[in-house]
Amino acid sequence: MFDLDLWTEIISALKKNRLRSFMTAFGVFWGIFMLIIMSGAGRALENGVMDGVRAFASNSAFFWTERTSVPYKGFQRGRGWNYENTDIQYLRDNVKEIASLSPRLFGNRQVGNNTFRGERFGAFNVFGDHPDYFKIDQWTPIKGRLINEIDMIQERKVCNIGERVVEVMFGKDEDPIGQYLKITGVYFQVVGVIHPETRINIGGGKKEETIIIPFSTMQTAYNYGNVVHFFSVTSQKGYKVSDLEEKIKMILKERHKIAPDDLQAIGSFNIEKEFVKFSSLFLGIQVLTWIVGIGTLLAGVIGVSNIMLVIIKERTQEIGIQRAIGATPATVIKHIVAESVFLTVMAGYIGLSLGVGVLEILNRILQSAGDKVFFRNPEVNLTMALSALGVLVIAGIIAGLIPAKRAVSIKPIDAIRDEG
């Protein structure tokens, strides 16, 4: 295969009809190019989605209340209800699989979302959270700190604010830390400017437009009593949050006199299930990419095989002479297969290189756009590239074997008499 005369002859044969050689190679080039581009685009979509949720606790679930759909123990269907403070400690004491539990209050139900500072005004998402919530939905302090247990115990009127809140409520060069915001009649001191690490927003709205105050402070300052709107939980290591989800629902139904078969009274959202769906979706995209890419590549390889048959037909006399002067069938087959592999791999390598180059250019464009785009880091890993090259080599061998078998099946004397 590394005979210099052999490769000189192969290159000479391809140069004799440059247009035909180019058109033959183009099908393989296009197949591998599209395989790389589609794979990179699928990976970019996966990176974009997973970067937006990766920092979120994958073993978490969330629970809120809905109206009942089944009458039970003297209560009519359609009853509205809420969780209570006593549920917090009861769940912690009786569900050992819980790692973190955080209650939440939604400000827009009673507090509203009107925020003032002097002549500045804004409408933001206001939540009352426990510090454990930051273990589930990660936020990074850009300035200052996150609310903590002492804030909860002392019911301090402090708050964390998102970056958009800073833009609206403060001047360009103004430091918000230590300043006060008036949220529906109550003043809160800003102790931290925070940046969300995920795009998942439990409660709706843009996360950059969020104000978070201590859960206990919100209950007292706005007369919520012992009402809890929402629970966030994570499971201990070794336990599935899906199993934990059902156990918590049954406990809450029993404590609040709700029918066990009422499927509507408690709403829930399981991040673990969503992660599984994402994983299955992206696996399906990658499989589809390979199916489409290899299908396109095979079309190009079939074209190579057909052209090789034409070439063999044109060179029948030449092959007959080679056989007559002592060339063995193995030598003829080696020559034809080598020519096919060379044409296929050369076209595929160019397609692979160009595809990677296009993805790199696209990656730089996306990086310059920052967080404004959903696609992130279109890439093709080494395994993918090596697999593609392996497919090309095998395809080239297959594309050459059929014409080669055809060539050696002709008797030398018949080949010499052939007029082409």
C-alpha positions as CSV (number, residue, x, y, z in Angstrom):
1,M,0.0,0.0,0.0
2,F,3.0,2.3,0.4
3,D,4.6,1.5,-2.9
4,L,5.7,4.8,-4.5
5,D,5.0,3.6,-8.0
6,L,1.5,2.6,-7.0
7,W,0.7,6.0,-5.6
8,T,2.2,7.8,-8.5
9,E,0.0,5.8,-10.8
10,I,-3.1,6.4,-8.7
11,I,-2.5,10.2,-8.7
12,S,-1.8,10.1,-12.5
13,A,-5.0,8.2,-13.1
14,L,-7.0,10.7,-11.1
15,K,-5.5,13.7,-12.9
16,K,-6.4,12.3,-16.3
17,N,-10.0,13.3,-15.6
18,R,-10.0,16.0,-13.0
19,L,-13.7,17.0,-13.3
20,R,-14.9,13.4,-12.9
21,S,-12.5,12.9,-9.9
22,F,-13.8,16.1,-8.3
23,M,-17.5,15.3,-8.8
24,T,-16.9,11.8,-7.4
25,A,-15.1,13.1,-4.4
26,F,-17.7,15.8,-3.8
27,G,-20.4,13.4,-2.7
28,V,-18.1,12.0,0.1
29,F,-16.9,15.5,1.0
30,W,-20.5,16.7,1.4
31,G,-21.5,13.7,3.4
32,I,-18.8,14.1,6.0
33,F,-19.1,17.9,6.0
34,M,-22.8,17.7,6.8
35,L,-22.2,15.0,9.5
36,I,-19.7,17.3,11.3
37,I,-21.9,20.4,11.0
38,M,-25.1,18.6,12.2
39,S,-23.2,16.9,15.0
40,G,-21.7,20.3,16.1
41,A,-25.0,22.0,15.9
42,G,-26.6,19.3,18.0
43,R,-23.8,19.6,20.6
44,A,-24.2,23.4,20.6
45,L,-27.9,23.1,21.4
46,E,-27.2,20.5,24.1
47,N,-24.5,22.8,25.6
48,G,-26.9,25.8,25.5
49,V,-29.7,24.0,27.2
50,M,-27.5,22.1,29.8
51,D,-25.5,25.3,30.6
52,G,-28.7,26.9,31.6
53,V,-29.8,24.1,33.9
54,R,-26.5,22.4,34.9
55,A,-26.1,24.4,38.2
56,F,-29.6,23.6,39.2
57,A,-29.9,20.6,41.6
58,S,-30.9,17.7,39.5
59,N,-32.3,15.8,42.5
60,S,-34.9,18.5,43.3
61,A,-38.7,18.6,43.2
62,F,-41.1,21.5,43.8
63,F,-44.7,21.5,45.3
64,W,-47.5,24.0,45.2
65,T,-51.2,23.9,45.9
66,E,-54.1,23.7,43.6
67,R,-57.9,23.5,44.2
68,T,-59.1,20.1,45.2
69,S,-60.9,18.0,42.6
70,V,-62.4,15.3,44.9
71,P,-64.8,15.9,47.9
72,Y,-63.3,14.4,51.1
73,K,-64.1,14.3,54.8
74,G,-66.9,16.9,54.6
75,F,-65.0,19.3,52.3
76,Q,-66.5,20.1,48.9
77,R,-64.4,19.8,45.7
78,G,-62.9,23.0,44.5
79,R,-61.5,23.9,48.0
80,G,-58.6,26.3,48.0
81,W,-55.9,25.7,50.6
82,N,-52.2,26.5,51.5
83,Y,-49.3,24.8,53.1
84,E,-48.4,25.9,56.6
85,N,-45.3,26.5,58.7
86,T,-45.9,23.3,60.7
87,D,-45.5,21.3,57.4
88,I,-41.9,22.5,57.2
89,Q,-40.7,20.8,60.4
90,Y,-43.0,17.9,60.0
91,L,-41.5,17.0,56.6
92,R,-38.0,17.4,57.9
93,D,-38.7,15.1,60.9
94,N,-40.6,12.4,59.1
95,V,-39.1,12.2,55.6
96,K,-35.5,11.2,56.2
97,E,-34.7,11.1,52.5
98,I,-34.9,14.9,52.3
99,A,-31.5,16.6,52.1
100,S,-32.7,20.3,51.8
101,L,-36.2,21.8,52.2
102,S,-37.0,25.4,51.4
103,P,-40.4,27.1,51.7
104,R,-41.2,30.0,49.4
105,L,-43.7,32.9,49.3
106,F,-44.7,34.6,46.1
107,G,-44.9,38.3,46.6
108,N,-47.3,39.0,43.7
109,R,-50.2,37.2,45.4
110,Q,-50.4,39.6,48.3
111,V,-47.5,42.0,48.4
112,G,-47.6,42.9,44.7
113,N,-44.4,43.7,42.8
114,N,-44.3,47.5,43.1
115,T,-40.8,48.8,44.1
116,F,-39.8,52.4,44.7
117,R,-36.6,54.3,45.4
118,G,-37.0,58.0,45.3
119,E,-38.5,58.9,41.9
120,R,-37.5,55.5,40.5
121,F,-40.1,52.8,40.1
122,G,-40.0,49.2,39.0
123,A,-42.2,46.1,38.9
124,F,-40.1,43.0,39.8
125,N,-40.6,39.4,41.0
126,V,-40.6,39.4,44.8
127,F,-40.0,36.1,46.6
128,G,-39.6,35.2,50.2
129,D,-37.0,32.4,50.4
130,H,-35.1,30.3,53.0
131,P,-31.3,30.3,52.6
132,D,-31.5,26.6,51.7
133,Y,-33.1,27.6,48.4
134,F,-29.7,28.7,47.2
135,K,-28.5,25.1,47.5
136,I,-31.2,24.1,45.0
137,D,-31.2,27.1,42.6
138,Q,-27.7,28.6,42.6
139,W,-27.1,32.3,42.6
140,T,-23.7,34.0,42.7
141,P,-23.2,37.2,44.7
142,I,-21.7,39.9,42.4
143,K,-21.6,42.3,45.3
144,G,-22.4,41.8,48.9
145,R,-23.8,38.5,50.2
146,L,-26.7,36.1,50.0
147,I,-29.4,36.2,52.7
148,N,-28.6,33.8,55.6
149,E,-29.9,32.0,58.7
150,I,-29.4,35.0,60.9
151,D,-31.5,37.1,58.6
152,M,-34.2,34.5,58.9
153,I,-34.0,34.2,62.7
154,Q,-34.0,38.0,63.3
155,E,-36.5,38.6,60.6
156,R,-34.3,41.3,59.1
157,K,-35.6,43.6,56.4
158,V,-32.9,42.8,53.9
159,C,-32.9,41.7,50.3
160,N,-30.9,40.3,47.4
161,I,-31.6,41.9,44.0
162,G,-30.9,40.8,40.4
163,E,-28.8,42.7,37.9
164,R,-31.8,44.2,36.1
165,V,-33.2,45.6,39.4
166,V,-29.8,47.4,39.8
167,E,-30.1,48.9,36.3
168,V,-33.6,50.3,36.9
169,M,-33.4,51.4,40.5
170,F,-29.8,52.7,40.7
171,G,-27.5,55.1,38.8
172,K,-24.7,53.8,36.6
173,D,-21.9,54.4,39.1
174,E,-24.0,54.0,42.2
175,D,-23.3,51.2,44.6
176,P,-26.6,49.5,45.7
177,I,-25.2,47.7,48.7
178,G,-26.5,49.3,51.9
179,Q,-29.2,51.3,50.0
180,Y,-32.9,50.9,50.6
181,L,-35.8,49.8,48.4
182,K,-39.4,50.4,49.3
183,I,-41.3,47.3,48.3
184,T,-45.1,47.8,48.7
185,G,-44.8,50.1,51.6
186,V,-41.9,48.3,53.5
187,Y,-38.3,49.4,53.3
188,F,-35.6,46.7,52.7
189,Q,-31.9,47.2,52.7
190,V,-29.9,45.7,49.8
191,V,-27.3,43.3,51.1
192,G,-26.4,41.6,47.8
193,V,-26.5,41.9,44.0
194,I,-26.9,38.3,42.7
195,H,-26.5,36.6,39.3
196,P,-28.4,33.4,38.4
197,E,-26.4,30.4,37.4
198,T,-29.3,28.7,35.7
199,R,-32.2,29.8,33.4
200,I,-34.8,27.7,35.3
201,N,-37.1,30.1,37.1
202,I,-39.5,28.6,39.6
203,G,-42.1,31.3,39.8
204,G,-42.0,32.8,36.4
205,G,-40.5,36.0,35.0
206,K,-36.9,36.9,34.2
207,K,-34.5,35.9,36.9
208,E,-32.5,39.2,36.5
209,E,-35.6,41.0,37.6
210,T,-35.9,39.2,40.9
211,I,-35.9,40.5,44.5
212,I,-35.4,37.9,47.3
213,I,-36.2,38.6,50.9
214,P,-36.0,36.3,53.9
215,F,-39.0,34.0,54.2
216,S,-39.7,34.8,57.8
217,T,-39.5,38.5,57.2
218,M,-42.0,38.3,54.4
219,Q,-44.5,36.4,56.5
220,T,-44.3,39.0,59.3
221,A,-44.0,42.2,57.2
222,Y,-46.9,41.4,54.9
223,N,-49.1,39.5,57.4
224,Y,-49.0,36.2,55.7
225,G,-49.4,34.4,59.0
226,N,-48.2,30.8,58.7
227,V,-49.0,30.5,55.0
228,V,-46.5,28.8,52.7
229,H,-47.0,28.9,49.0
230,F,-44.4,26.5,47.8
231,F,-41.9,23.9,48.8
232,S,-38.5,23.0,47.2
233,V,-36.8,19.8,48.3
234,T,-33.7,17.8,47.3
235,S,-33.2,14.1,48.0
236,Q,-30.4,12.6,50.0
237,K,-27.6,10.8,48.0
238,G,-28.8,7.4,47.0
239,Y,-32.5,8.2,46.9
240,K,-34.5,9.1,43.8
241,V,-36.4,12.3,44.0
242,S,-39.2,10.7,42.0
243,D,-39.9,8.3,45.0
244,L,-39.6,11.2,47.4
245,E,-42.1,13.2,45.4
246,E,-44.9,10.7,45.9
247,K,-44.1,10.3,49.6
248,I,-44.3,14.0,50.3
249,K,-47.5,14.3,48.4
250,M,-49.2,11.6,50.4
251,I,-48.0,13.2,53.7
252,L,-49.3,16.7,52.7
253,K,-52.6,15.3,51.6
254,E,-53.1,13.5,54.9
255,R,-52.2,16.6,56.9
256,H,-54.6,18.8,55.0
257,K,-57.5,16.4,54.6
258,I,-57.2,15.9,50.9
259,A,-58.4,12.7,49.2
260,P,-55.5,10.3,48.5
261,D,-56.8,9.9,44.9
262,D,-57.0,13.6,44.3
263,L,-54.4,14.1,41.5
264,Q,-55.1,17.8,41.1
265,A,-54.8,19.3,44.6
266,I,-51.0,19.2,44.7
267,G,-49.0,20.4,41.7
268,S,-45.4,19.3,41.4
269,F,-42.4,19.6,39.2
270,N,-39.6,17.1,39.2
271,I,-36.2,18.3,37.8
272,E,-34.9,14.7,37.8
273,K,-37.5,13.7,35.2
274,E,-36.7,16.8,33.1
275,F,-33.0,16.0,33.1
276,V,-33.8,12.4,31.9
277,K,-36.0,13.9,29.1
278,F,-33.1,16.3,28.1
279,S,-30.6,13.4,28.0
280,S,-33.0,11.2,25.9
281,L,-33.7,14.2,23.6
282,F,-30.0,14.9,22.9
283,L,-29.2,11.2,22.5
284,G,-31.9,11.1,19.9
285,I,-30.5,14.1,18.2
286,Q,-27.0,12.6,18.0
287,V,-28.4,9.3,16.7
288,L,-30.5,11.1,14.1
289,T,-27.4,13.1,13.1
290,W,-25.4,9.9,12.5
291,I,-28.2,8.3,10.6
292,V,-28.6,11.3,8.3
293,G,-24.9,11.9,8.0
294,I,-24.0,8.3,7.3
295,G,-26.9,8.1,4.8
296,T,-25.5,11.1,2.9
297,L,-22.0,9.7,3.2
298,L,-23.1,6.3,1.8
299,A,-24.7,8.1,-1.2
300,G,-21.3,9.6,-1.9
301,V,-19.6,6.2,-1.5
302,I,-22.0,4.6,-3.9
303,G,-21.1,7.3,-6.3
304,V,-17.4,6.5,-5.9
305,S,-18.1,2.8,-6.4
306,N,-20.1,3.5,-9.6
307,I,-17.3,5.8,-11.0
308,M,-14.7,3.1,-10.2
309,L,-16.8,0.6,-12.2
310,V,-16.7,3.1,-15.1
311,I,-12.9,3.5,-14.7
312,I,-12.4,-0.2,-14.7
313,K,-14.4,-0.5,-17.9
314,E,-12.2,2.1,-19.5
315,R,-9.0,0.4,-18.3
316,T,-10.0,-3.1,-19.2
317,Q,-7.3,-3.5,-21.7
318,E,-4.7,-2.0,-19.4
319,I,-5.7,-4.5,-16.6
320,G,-5.6,-7.3,-19.1
321,I,-2.0,-6.4,-20.1
322,Q,-1.0,-6.2,-16.5
323,R,-2.4,-9.6,-15.9
324,A,-0.7,-11.0,-19.0
325,I,2.7,-9.9,-17.9
326,G,2.4,-11.4,-14.4
327,A,0.3,-9.1,-12.2
328,T,-1.6,-11.2,-9.7
329,P,-5.3,-10.7,-8.9
330,A,-4.2,-9.5,-5.4
331,T,-2.1,-6.8,-7.1
332,V,-4.9,-5.5,-9.3
333,I,-7.3,-5.5,-6.3
334,K,-4.8,-3.7,-4.2
335,H,-4.4,-1.0,-6.9
336,I,-8.1,-0.4,-7.3
337,V,-8.9,-0.5,-3.6
338,A,-6.0,1.9,-2.9
339,E,-7.3,4.3,-5.5
340,S,-10.8,4.2,-4.1
341,V,-9.6,4.6,-0.5
342,F,-7.4,7.5,-1.5
343,L,-10.2,9.3,-3.3
344,T,-12.7,8.7,-0.4
345,V,-10.4,9.6,2.5
346,M,-9.0,12.7,0.7
347,A,-12.5,14.0,0.1
348,G,-13.6,13.0,3.6
349,Y,-10.6,14.6,5.3
350,I,-11.2,17.9,3.4
351,G,-14.9,17.8,4.5
352,L,-13.9,17.0,8.1
353,S,-11.3,19.8,8.2
354,L,-13.7,22.3,6.6
355,G,-16.5,21.3,8.9
356,V,-14.4,21.7,12.0
357,G,-13.2,25.1,10.7
358,V,-16.8,26.3,10.1
359,L,-17.7,25.2,13.7
360,E,-14.8,27.1,15.1
361,I,-15.7,30.3,13.3
362,L,-19.3,29.8,14.4
363,N,-18.1,29.3,18.0
364,R,-16.2,32.6,18.0
365,I,-19.3,34.4,16.7
366,L,-21.4,32.9,19.4
367,Q,-18.9,33.8,22.1
368,S,-18.9,37.4,21.0
369,A,-22.7,37.4,21.3
370,G,-22.4,36.4,25.0
371,D,-25.5,35.1,26.8
372,K,-27.8,36.5,24.2
373,V,-27.8,33.3,22.1
374,F,-29.1,29.9,23.1
375,F,-26.4,27.9,21.3
376,R,-23.1,27.3,23.1
377,N,-19.7,25.9,22.0
378,P,-20.5,23.9,18.8
379,E,-17.9,21.2,18.9
380,V,-16.9,17.8,17.6
381,N,-15.0,15.7,20.0
382,L,-12.0,13.5,19.2
383,T,-14.0,10.3,19.3
384,M,-16.5,11.7,16.8
385,A,-13.6,12.7,14.4
386,L,-11.8,9.4,14.7
387,S,-15.1,7.5,14.2
388,A,-15.8,9.5,11.0
389,L,-12.3,8.8,9.6
390,G,-12.8,5.1,10.4
391,V,-16.1,5.1,8.6
392,L,-14.4,6.7,5.6
393,V,-11.6,4.1,5.4
394,I,-14.1,1.3,5.6
395,A,-16.4,3.0,3.0
396,G,-13.4,3.5,0.7
397,I,-12.5,-0.2,0.9
398,I,-16.1,-1.3,0.2
399,A,-16.4,1.2,-2.7
400,G,-13.2,-0.3,-4.3
401,L,-13.8,-4.0,-3.6
402,I,-16.8,-4.4,-5.9
403,P,-15.1,-2.9,-9.0
404,A,-11.9,-4.8,-8.1
405,K,-13.7,-8.1,-8.0
406,R,-15.3,-7.2,-11.4
407,A,-11.8,-6.4,-12.8
408,V,-10.1,-9.7,-11.8
409,S,-13.1,-11.7,-12.9
410,I,-12.3,-11.0,-16.6
411,K,-9.8,-13.3,-18.2
412,P,-6.6,-11.5,-19.3
413,I,-7.0,-12.5,-23.0
414,D,-10.6,-11.2,-23.0
415,A,-9.5,-8.0,-21.3
416,I,-6.8,-7.4,-23.9
417,R,-9.3,-7.9,-26.8
418,D,-11.7,-5.4,-25.2
419,E,-12.2,-2.3,-27.2
420,G,-13.5,-0.2,-24.2
